[in-house]
């Protein structure tokens, strides 16, 4: 009976450790470990459901907050994701504005034991990289080669090139990710950055791009 329980525990950890397929966090956008309070440094909380509870990690939280046009994302106590525009919103004498040593953020992410997602009343905060939208801006980057996304597209069009598909995406304020099929010429538009977390690799002829 003890062996069966141990096996079930291991399987549960494997099922709950689902990394975002797109790794976007790094030293360039890590802000630091901050004290949080009931007032909340970053006021928007991702509503917890079964999916995000099990899959939460810094990349997924960053993309979720960027989807909602926040400048900062923060994970706390393994599974919580907060978004906001100013982690320095309180005065220097307020404990909530204090930067802590990184070892104060010391709890593994629910979705990736190789990452740290804050601690008890401690936020691991990242810049989302969100830039003010400029009319006519057509800046994008390739994030996956030979990958299809598992989320259904919001719109599928025919295009003659990646540039034309990017124009379609940039002309729609809701488009954030697009996929080009080099075989069929189809251009698939998506209204969420977070869809890039969930893809199937080794699918020839599909290119996944993200708008900057």
C-alpha positions as CSV (number, residue, x, y, z in Angstrom):
1,X,0.0,0.0,0.0
2,X,2.9,2.4,0.8
3,X,4.5,1.7,-2.6
4,X,1.2,2.5,-4.4
5,X,0.8,5.7,-2.5
6,X,4.4,6.7,-3.3
7,X,3.9,6.0,-7.1
8,X,0.7,8.0,-7.1
9,X,2.5,10.9,-5.4
10,X,5.2,10.8,-8.1
11,X,2.7,10.7,-10.9
12,X,0.8,13.6,-9.4
13,X,4.0,15.7,-9.3
14,X,4.7,14.8,-13.0
15,X,1.1,15.7,-14.1
16,X,1.3,19.0,-12.1
17,X,4.7,20.0,-13.5
18,X,3.7,21.3,-16.9
19,X,6.1,23.9,-18.2
20,X,5.1,26.7,-20.6
21,X,6.6,25.7,-24.0
22,X,7.8,29.3,-24.5
23,X,10.5,30.5,-22.2
24,X,10.4,34.3,-22.0
25,X,11.7,35.1,-18.5
26,X,15.3,35.8,-17.9
27,X,17.8,38.1,-16.2
28,X,16.9,40.9,-18.7
29,X,13.4,41.2,-17.3
30,X,13.7,40.0,-13.7
31,X,13.1,42.9,-11.3
32,X,13.5,41.2,-7.9
33,X,11.9,39.7,-4.9
34,X,9.4,42.1,-3.1
35,X,7.4,42.0,0.0
36,X,3.7,41.8,-0.6
37,X,0.8,42.8,1.7
38,X,-3.0,42.6,1.8
39,X,-2.9,45.9,-0.2
40,X,-1.1,44.1,-3.0
41,X,1.8,45.5,-4.9
42,X,0.4,44.2,-8.2
43,X,-3.4,44.5,-7.9
44,X,-4.7,42.2,-10.6
45,X,-4.9,38.5,-9.6
46,X,-5.2,35.7,-12.2
47,X,-8.3,33.8,-11.1
48,X,-7.3,30.4,-9.9
49,X,-8.8,27.4,-11.6
50,X,-7.6,23.8,-12.0
51,X,-5.5,24.5,-15.0
52,X,-3.6,27.6,-13.8
53,X,-3.3,26.2,-10.3
54,X,-1.3,23.2,-11.7
55,X,0.6,24.9,-14.5
56,X,1.7,28.2,-12.9
57,X,5.2,29.3,-13.5
58,X,6.9,32.6,-14.3
59,X,6.7,32.4,-18.1
60,X,3.0,31.7,-18.1
61,X,2.3,34.5,-15.6
62,X,4.4,36.9,-17.6
63,X,2.4,36.1,-20.8
64,X,-0.9,36.3,-19.0
65,X,-0.1,39.8,-17.6
66,X,1.3,40.9,-21.0
67,X,-2.0,39.8,-22.6
68,X,-3.8,42.1,-20.3
69,X,-1.4,45.0,-21.0
70,X,0.3,45.2,-17.6
71,X,3.9,46.1,-17.4
72,X,4.8,43.8,-14.5
73,X,4.1,40.2,-13.6
74,X,4.7,38.5,-10.2
75,X,4.4,35.0,-8.9
76,X,3.8,34.3,-5.2
77,X,3.7,31.2,-3.0
78,X,4.1,28.7,-5.9
79,X,0.8,29.1,-7.7
80,X,-0.5,32.8,-7.6
81,X,0.1,35.2,-10.5
82,X,-0.4,39.0,-10.0
83,X,-0.2,41.8,-12.6
84,X,0.3,45.5,-12.3
85,X,2.1,48.6,-13.6
86,X,4.1,49.8,-10.6
87,X,5.8,47.5,-8.0
88,X,7.3,50.7,-6.4
89,X,3.9,52.3,-5.8
90,X,4.4,52.7,-2.1
91,X,6.7,55.1,-0.3
92,X,10.2,54.1,0.8
93,X,9.1,53.8,4.4
94,X,6.3,51.3,3.6
95,X,7.3,47.7,4.1
96,X,5.5,46.7,0.9
97,X,8.0,48.6,-1.2
98,X,11.0,46.9,0.3
99,X,13.2,44.9,-2.0
100,X,14.3,41.7,-0.3
101,X,17.2,39.4,-0.9
102,X,16.5,36.8,-3.5
103,X,16.6,34.0,-1.0
104,X,13.3,35.4,0.5
105,X,11.7,34.1,-2.7
106,X,12.3,30.4,-2.3
107,X,9.2,28.3,-3.2
108,X,9.2,26.2,-6.4
109,X,6.6,26.9,-9.1
110,X,3.6,24.6,-9.2
111,X,4.2,24.1,-12.9
112,X,8.0,23.9,-13.0
113,X,10.1,22.8,-10.0
114,X,13.1,24.4,-11.7
115,X,11.7,27.9,-11.3
116,X,11.0,30.0,-8.1
117,X,7.6,31.5,-7.7
118,X,7.9,33.9,-4.8
119,X,7.4,32.8,-1.2
120,X,5.1,33.6,1.7
121,X,4.0,37.2,1.1
122,X,7.0,37.5,-1.4
123,X,6.6,38.2,-5.1
124,X,9.1,37.2,-7.8
125,X,8.5,40.2,-10.1
126,X,9.3,40.4,-13.9
127,X,8.9,43.1,-16.5
128,X,6.5,41.9,-19.2
129,X,8.3,43.9,-21.9
130,X,5.1,45.5,-22.9
131,X,5.7,48.6,-25.0
132,X,3.2,51.4,-25.8
133,X,1.3,50.5,-29.0
134,X,2.3,52.7,-31.9
135,X,0.0,53.0,-34.9
136,X,1.4,51.2,-37.9
137,X,4.0,49.3,-35.8
138,X,4.9,46.0,-37.5
139,X,7.5,44.5,-35.1
140,X,7.4,40.8,-34.6
141,X,9.8,37.9,-33.8
142,X,10.0,34.2,-34.6
143,X,9.5,32.2,-31.4
144,X,9.0,28.6,-32.7
145,X,10.0,26.8,-35.9
146,X,8.1,23.7,-37.0
147,X,5.4,24.0,-34.2
148,X,1.6,24.2,-34.3
149,X,-0.5,25.7,-31.5
150,X,-3.2,23.6,-29.8
151,X,-5.5,26.6,-29.2
152,X,-8.0,27.2,-32.1
153,X,-7.1,30.4,-34.0
154,X,-9.4,33.4,-33.8
155,X,-9.1,34.0,-37.6
156,X,-7.5,32.1,-40.5
157,X,-6.6,33.9,-43.7
158,X,-4.6,33.3,-46.9
159,X,-1.4,35.2,-47.2
160,X,1.5,35.3,-49.7
161,X,4.3,35.8,-47.1
162,X,5.2,36.2,-43.5
163,X,5.3,39.9,-43.9
164,X,1.7,40.0,-45.2
165,X,0.5,37.8,-42.3
166,X,2.3,40.2,-39.9
167,X,0.4,43.1,-41.5
168,X,-2.9,41.3,-41.0
169,X,-2.0,40.8,-37.3
170,X,-0.7,44.3,-36.7
171,X,-3.9,45.8,-38.3
172,X,-6.0,44.0,-35.7
173,X,-5.5,45.5,-32.2
174,X,-6.4,42.1,-30.7
175,X,-3.8,40.0,-32.6
176,X,-0.7,39.1,-30.5
177,X,0.5,35.9,-32.1
178,X,0.3,34.5,-35.6
179,X,1.2,31.3,-37.3
180,X,2.3,30.9,-40.9
181,X,1.9,27.6,-42.8
182,X,4.7,27.6,-45.4
183,X,2.9,24.6,-47.2
184,X,-0.6,26.0,-47.5
185,X,-0.1,29.7,-47.2
186,X,-2.6,30.0,-44.3
187,X,-2.1,32.8,-41.8
188,X,-3.6,32.0,-38.3
189,X,-4.2,34.9,-35.9
190,X,-4.4,34.6,-32.1
191,X,-5.5,37.2,-29.6
192,X,-3.4,36.0,-26.7
193,X,0.3,35.8,-26.0
194,X,-0.3,32.9,-23.6
195,X,-1.4,30.5,-26.4
196,X,2.3,30.2,-27.3
197,X,2.8,28.2,-24.1
198,X,0.9,25.3,-25.6
199,X,2.2,23.9,-28.9
200,X,3.1,20.6,-30.6
201,X,6.7,20.6,-31.9
202,X,8.2,18.8,-34.9
203,X,5.4,19.8,-37.2
204,X,7.1,20.8,-40.5
205,X,6.1,23.9,-42.3
206,X,4.6,25.9,-39.4
207,X,6.2,29.1,-38.0
208,X,5.0,30.8,-34.8
209,X,5.6,34.6,-34.5
210,X,4.8,36.9,-31.6
211,X,4.2,40.6,-31.9
212,X,6.5,42.8,-29.9
